[in-house]
């Protein structure tokens, strides 16, 4: 059982350096921001098209 502690510490250090959760969360929020921006632009274009269509 004494040999497992150094192994667990090595795995913990390896996971700390390889898995950057802050970067992952930032990428998710950035993708969500661009998706929301595209959806908002599409909705505004659809509303303006509908107004033009019903005005005639």
MIVEX-669168 format. One record per atom (N, C-alpha, C, O): chain; residue in one letter; atom name; residue number from 1; x, y, z. Coordinates in pm, whole numbers, plus 32768, in hexadecimal, padded with zeros to 4 digits. Layout:
# MIVEX-669168
 c r  a   k   c1   c2   c3
 A A CA NUM    X    Y    Z
...
This chain:
# MIVEX-669168
 c r  a   k   c1   c2   c3
 A X  N   1 8051 7F88 8000
 A X CA   1 8000 8000 8000
 A X  C   1 8055 807E 8000
 A X  O   1 8025 80E9 7FDA
 A X  N   2 80D2 8073 802A
 A X CA   2 8126 80EB 802E
 A X  C   2 814D 8119 7FA3
 A X  O   2 816F 818E 7F91
 A X  N   3 8149 80C1 7F40
 A X CA   3 8171 80E6 7EB8
 A X  C   3 8103 8130 7E6C
 A X  O   3 811E 816C 7E05
 A X  N   4 808A 812D 7E9C
 A X CA   4 801A 816B 7E53
 A X  C   4 8018 8203 7E63
 A X  O   4 7FEB 8249 7E09
 A X  N   5 8049 8237 7ED2
 A X CA   5 8045 82C6 7EEA
 A X  C   5 8096 8317 7E84
 A X  O   5 8063 837A 7E50
 A X  N   6 8111 82F1 7E65
 A X CA   6 815B 833B 7DFD
 A X  C   6 8117 8331 7D73
 A X  O   6 811A 8390 7D25
 A X  N   7 80DC 82BD 7D57
 A X CA   7 8096 82AC 7CD8
 A X  C   7 801E 8309 7CCF
 A X  O   7 8009 8348 7C68
 A X  N   8 7FD0 8313 7D3A
 A X CA   8 7F5C 836B 7D3B
 A X  C   8 7F86 83FE 7D30
 A X  O   8 7F43 844C 7CEC
 A X  N   9 7FF1 8422 7D71
 A X CA   9 8022 84AC 7D67
 A X  C   9 804F 84CB 7CD9
 A X  O   9 8035 8539 7CA7
 A X  N  10 8090 846C 7C97
 A X CA  10 80BC 8481 7C0D
 A X  C  10 8043 8490 7BB0
 A X  O  10 8044 84E5 7B57
 A X  N  11 7FDD 843F 7BC5
 A X CA  11 7F64 8448 7B73
 A X  C  11 7F1F 84CD 7B8B
 A X  O  11 7EEE 850C 7B2D
 A X  N  12 7F1A 84F9 7C08
 A X CA  12 7EDA 8578 7C29
 A X  C  12 7F24 85ED 7BE6
 A X  O  12 7EE4 8647 7BB0
 A X  N  13 7FA6 85EC 7BEB
 A X CA  13 7FF5 8656 7BAA
 A X  C  13 7FE1 8652 7B13
 A X  O  13 7FD3 86BB 7AD4
 A X  N  14 7FDF 85DB 7AD9
 A X CA  14 7FC9 85CE 7A49
 A X  C  14 7F40 8603 7A21
 A X  O  14 7F34 8649 79BD
 A X  N  15 7ED9 85E2 7A6D
 A X CA  15 7E53 8614 7A50
 A X  C  15 7E49 86AB 7A60
 A X  O  15 7E02 86EE 7A15
 A X  N  16 7E91 86E0 7AC2
 A X CA  16 7E8F 8771 7AD9
 A X  C  16 7EC6 87BD 7A61
 A X  O  16 7E93 8826 7A3C
 A X  N  17 7F2F 8787 7A25
 A X CA  17 7F6D 87CC 79B4
 A X  C  17 7F27 87B3 792F
 A X  O  17 7F2D 8807 78D6
 A X  N  18 7EE5 8741 7921
 A X CA  18 7EA9 8720 789F
 A X  C  18 7E18 874D 7892
 A X  O  18 7DEB 8768 7823
 A X  N  19 7DCF 8756 78FF
 A X CA  19 7D41 877B 78F9
 A X  C  19 7D2E 8807 7930
 A X  O  19 7D28 881C 79A9
 A X  N  20 7D23 8866 78D6
 A X CA  20 7D0D 88EF 7900
 A X  C  20 7C77 890B 78F6
 A X  O  20 7C45 8929 788A
 A X  N  21 7C32 8903 7965
 A X CA  21 7BA1 8913 7963
 A X  C  21 7B79 89A3 7947
 A X  O  21 7B11 89BA 7909
 A X  N  22 7BC8 8A03 7971
 A X CA  22 7BA7 8A8F 7957
 A X  C  22 7BA6 8AAB 78C1
 A X  O  22 7B51 8AF5 788F
 A X  N  23 7C04 8A72 787A
 A X CA  23 7C0A 8A84 77E9
 A X  C  23 7B92 8A43 77A7
 A X  O  23 7B58 8A7B 7749
 A X  N  24 7B6B 89CE 77D7
 A X CA  24 7AF7 8989 77A1
 A X  C  24 7A78 89DA 77B7
 A X  O  24 7A27 89E9 775B
 A X  N  25 7A66 8A0D 782F
 A X CA  25 79EE 8A5D 784D
 A X  C  25 79EE 8ADC 77F9
 A X  O  25 7984 8B05 77C7
 A X  N  26 7A60 8B1B 77E8
 A X CA  26 7A6A 8B92 7795
 A X  C  26 7A44 8B76 7704
 A X  O  26 79FF 8BC6 76C5
 A X  N  27 7A73 8B05 76D0
 A X CA  27 7A50 8AE0 7646
 A X  C  27 79BB 8AC5 7637
 A X  O  27 797F 8AE9 75D2
 A X  N  28 797F 8A85 769B
 A X CA  28 78EF 8A69 7696
 A X  C  28 78A0 8AEC 7697
 A X  O  28 7842 8AFC 7649
 A X  N  29 78C6 8B4A 76ED
 A X CA  29 787F 8BC9 76F1
 A X  C  29 7893 8C19 7671
 A X  O  29 7837 8C5D 7643
 A X  N  30 790A 8C12 7637
 A X CA  30 7923 8C5A 75BA
 A X  C  30 78CF 8C20 754A
 A X  O  30 7897 8C6B 74FA
 A X  N  31 78C5 8B9C 7542
 A X CA  31 7871 8B5D 74DC
 A X  C  31 77DF 8B82 74F2
 A X  O  31 7796 8B9A 7491
 A X  N  32 77B4 8B87 756F
 A X CA  32 772A 8BAE 758D
 A X  C  32 770F 8C3E 7568
 A X  O  32 76A2 8C60 7539
 A X  N  33 7772 8C93 757D
 A X CA  33 7761 8D20 755B
 A X  C  33 774E 8D30 74C4
 A X  O  33 76F5 8D79 7498
 A X  N  34 77A1 8CED 7474
 A X CA  34 7795 8CF9 73E3
 A X  C  34 7713 8CBC 73B2
 A X  O  34 76D5 8CF0 7355
 A X  N  35 76EA 8C4E 73EE
 A X CA  35 766A 8C10 73C7
 A X  C  35 75F7 8C6E 73E6
 A X  O  35 759D 8C7F 7393
 A X  N  36 75F7 8CAA 745B
 A X CA  36 758D 8D08 7480
 A X  C  36 758E 8D81 7424
 A X  O  36 7523 8DB1 73FD
 A X  N  37 7602 8DB3 7401
 A X CA  37 760B 8E27 73A8
 A X  C  37 75D1 8E07 731E
 A X  O  37 7588 8E58 72E5
 A X  N  38 75F0 8D93 72E9
 A X CA  38 75BC 8D6B 7266
 A X  C  38 7525 8D5B 726D
 A X  O  38 74DE 8D85 7211
 A X  N  39 74F2 8D1E 72D8
 A X CA  39 7461 8D0C 72E6
 A X  C  39 741B 8D93 72F0
 A X  O  39 73B2 8DA6 72B3
 A X  N  40 7453 8DF0 733B
 A X CA  40 7416 8E75 7349
 A X  C  40 7413 8EBC 72C2
 A X  O  40 73AE 8EFA 72A0
 A X  N  41 747E 8EB5 7276
 A X CA  41 7481 8EF6 71F2
 A X  C  41 7419 8EB6 7197
 A X  O  41 73D4 8EFD 714D
 A X  N  42 740C 8E33 719A
 A X CA  42 73A9 8DF0 7146
 A X  C  42 731A 8E18 716E
 A X  O  42 72C5 8E2B 7117
 A X  N  43 7300 8E24 71EE
 A X CA  43 727B 8E4C 721C
 A X  C  43 725B 8EDB 71F0
 A X  O  43 71EC 8EF6 71C4
 A X  N  44 72BB 8F35 71FC
 A X CA  44 72A6 8FC0 71D1
 A X  C  44 728D 8FC5 713B
 A X  O  44 7235 900F 710E
 A X  N  45 72D7 8F79 70EE
 A X CA  45 72C0 8F76 705D
 A X  C  45 7237 8F3D 703B
 A X  O  45 71F4 8F6E 6FE1
 A X  N  46 720D 8ED5 7083
 A X CA  46 718A 8E9A 706C
 A X  C  46 711A 8EFC 708D
 A X  O  46 70B8 8F06 7043
 A X  N  47 7126 8F43 70FA
 A X CA  47 70C1 8FA6 7122
 A X  C  47 70BA 9017 70BC
 A X  O  47 704D 9042 7096
 A X  N  48 712D 9047 7090
 A X CA  48 712B 90B3 702C
 A X  C  48 70F1 9083 6FA8
 A X  O  48 70AB 90CF 6F65
 A X  N  49 710B 9008 6F81
 A X CA  49 70D2 8FD0 6F07
 A X  C  49 7039 8FC4 6F14
 A X  O  49 6FF0 8FE2 6EB6
 A X  N  50 700B 8F98 6F8A
 A X CA  50 6F7A 8F8C 6FA1
 A X  C  50 6F36 9013 6F9C
 A X  O  50 6ECA 901F 6F63
 A X  N  51 6F72 907A 6FD7
 A X CA  51 6F38 9100 6FD3
 A X  C  51 6F2C 9133 6F43
 A X  O  51 6EC8 916F 6F1D
 A X  N  52 6F94 911B 6EF5
 A X CA  52 6F8F 9146 6E68
 A X  C  52 6F24 90F9 6E1B
 A X  O  52 6EE0 9131 6DC5
 A X  N  53 6F17 907A 6E3A
 A X CA  53 6EB6 9027 6DF4
 A X  C  53 6E26 9053 6E11
 A X  O  53 6DD3 9057 6DB6
 A X  N  54 6E07 9073 6E90
 A X CA  54 6D80 9097 6EB5
 A X  C  54 6D5E 912A 6E95
 A X  O  54 6CE9 914E 6E92
 A X  N  55 6DC0 917B 6E80
 A X CA  55 6DA7 9207 6E5E
 A X  C  55 6D6C 9218 6DD3
 A X  O  55 6D1E 9273 6DBA
 A X  N  56 6D92 91C0 6D7B
 A X CA  56 6D67 91CC 6CF0
 A X  C  56 6CD8 91A6 6CDC
 A X  O  56 6CA5 91AB 6C6C
